[in-house]
Amino acid sequence: MGIRIKGARILVAGGGSLVGSHLTAALLERDVGEVVIFDPIAFDAEDALGDLKSDERVTMVRGDLMKPHQIIEQMSGIDGAVNLAAYMTLGVSQNPVDGIDLNVRGHTHFLEAARIQSVQKVIFASSNAVYGYGIGGGIAEDTPHHNAGIPAAAAAYGATKILGEQLCRMYFATHGLDYVVLRFSTVYGENQHYRAANALYIIETYDRLKAGLPPQLFGDGSESKDFVYAGDVARAICMALESDATDLALNTSGGVGISTKDLVALVTKIAGSNLEPEFIADDGRVRLPTGTGLHFINDKADEVLGWRPEMDLEEGIRRLLTDHDDRKACTARP
């Protein structure tokens, strides 16, 4: 069942995030009736929402998915709900107890609240982590999980997303709760947070260049990443809400791989630098190793939703880094 966003009430758990800010903007552009941002963060100048908070259609609720009564109360009268709330790989590595708890039990509370309050449709933000790591080439939705050599934190995070998807399936089979799972590749864009290892690499590379330091590359730089712009992800969520599609998972990706060597070259170009990268050995930091030519095939999203990514990677990274500079300038002001 699809939901007409115009005039609807949409709840976004974890809405104070990178994707949450772009999704809120996209919902407002589609004339949503109300967006309820449900997030445990303190809504202030440091969150990703900025001026969006001043729109009269945006309701800010400081709430926690680990407290079922809070999310049940806020789901009352909601037409569609989106769960973006999660600890990512870095967070799981630093705090596995809370990370796994939120990603699994918190998501169960989200689904149970949607069931109790008869929400029409939910969208779950999953991840390409469900396929494992160290893989290369084109990855479609039916690609099996590859678990050999996965870093422990990445394996734990991926497992929580696999469980989250299966919980959606259970609630559909048992209670008829319509859902779509969107498996994001590496999301980047304005309002970038510092919790995503792959997207953070763009900012870390840029900051080193601006400081006059050479960028760093692990191994030979052949590892490949698939980046998708946050605005494209937000559009996919809106299309999934409005689509009659249900009970399925879709890759939501850039669909094109880029090696870390080429990524560094692109960031170096944007930074206006001519510094050559230094190749370093694994230094123990949390990384998500991948194979050569990795990309996530998004043909199914096109077939089912009519969605394709639109943002050119170079233009998207320029927007990210311009926003990064602007934020640093604001922070530096007395």
Secondary structure, 3 states (H helix, E strand, C coil): CCCCCECCEEEEECCCCHHHHHHHHHHHHCCECEEEEEECCCCCCCCCCHHHHHCCCEEEEECCCCCHHHHHHHCCCCCEEEECCCCCHHHHHHCHHHHHHHHHHHHHHHHHHHHHCCCCEEEEEEEHHHHECCCCCEECCCCCCECCCCCHHHHHHHHHHHHHHHHHHHHHHHHCCEEEEEEECEEECCCCCCCCHHHHHHHHHHHHHHCCCCCEEECCCCCEEEEEEHHHHHHHHHHHHHCCCCCEEEEECCCCEEEHHHHHHHHHHHCCCCCCCEEECCCCCCCCCCCCCCEECCHHHHHHHCCCCCCCHHHHHHHHHHHHHHHHHHHHCC
